[in-house]
């Protein structure tokens, strides 16, 4: 998971914002990701961005696990 710092213009000047990118790698191959998604949501803190990305990555893994067991 990676949090990227961006800046947005507001009435009070530039504000720091964070975007999150998350990647899923197979257990036996750490080179090529199975999935990677940049989330198109801005966050006020790096912690919020990473928490959101973690939740989305877990939901993706859970949905893929359900597809293979059905």
C-alpha positions in Angstrom: 0.0 0.0 0.0 1.2 3.5 -0.8 -0.1 6.9 0.2 0.6 9.7 -2.2 0.7 13.3 -1.1 -1.2 15.8 -3.3 -2.1 19.4 -2.9 -5.4 21.1 -3.6 -6.3 24.8 -3.7 -8.8 26.1 -1.2 -10.0 29.5 0.0 -7.3 29.4 2.7 -4.5 28.4 0.3 -2.9 25.1 -0.6 -4.1 22.1 1.4 -2.2 18.8 1.7 -4.3 15.8 0.7 -3.5 12.1 0.4 -4.5 9.5 -2.2 -4.0 5.8 -1.7 -2.8 3.1 -4.1 -2.9 -0.5 -3.2 -1.4 -3.6 -4.7 -2.1 -7.4 -4.4 0.9 -9.7 -5.0 0.7 -13.5 -5.2 2.3 -15.3 -2.3 5.1 -16.9 -4.4 5.9 -13.9 -6.7 6.7 -10.5 -5.3 7.5 -9.0 -8.7 4.2 -8.7 -10.6 1.0 -7.6 -8.8 -2.2 -9.5 -9.4 -4.1 -6.3 -9.0 -3.4 -2.7 -8.3 -5.8 0.1 -7.9 -5.4 3.9 -7.4 -8.4 5.1 -5.3 -10.0 8.3 -6.6 -10.7 9.6 -3.1 -8.8 12.3 -1.3 -8.1 12.1 2.4 -7.1 14.7 5.0 -4.5 12.4 6.7 -2.1 9.7 5.6 -3.5 7.4 8.2 -7.1 7.7 6.9 -5.8 7.0 3.3 -3.9 3.9 4.4 -6.8 2.6 6.5 -9.2 3.0 3.6 -6.8 1.3 1.2 -6.4 -1.6 3.6 -10.1 -2.1 3.9 -10.5 -2.0 0.1 -7.7 -4.5 -0.4 -9.1 -6.9 2.1 -12.6 -6.6 0.5 -11.0 -7.4 -2.9 -9.2 -10.5 -1.5 -12.3 -11.7 0.2 -14.4 -11.4 -3.0 -11.7 -13.3 -5.0 -11.6 -16.0 -2.4 -15.4 -16.4 -2.6 -15.2 -16.8 -6.4 -12.7 -19.6 -6.1 -14.7 -21.6 -3.5 -18.1 -21.4 -5.2 
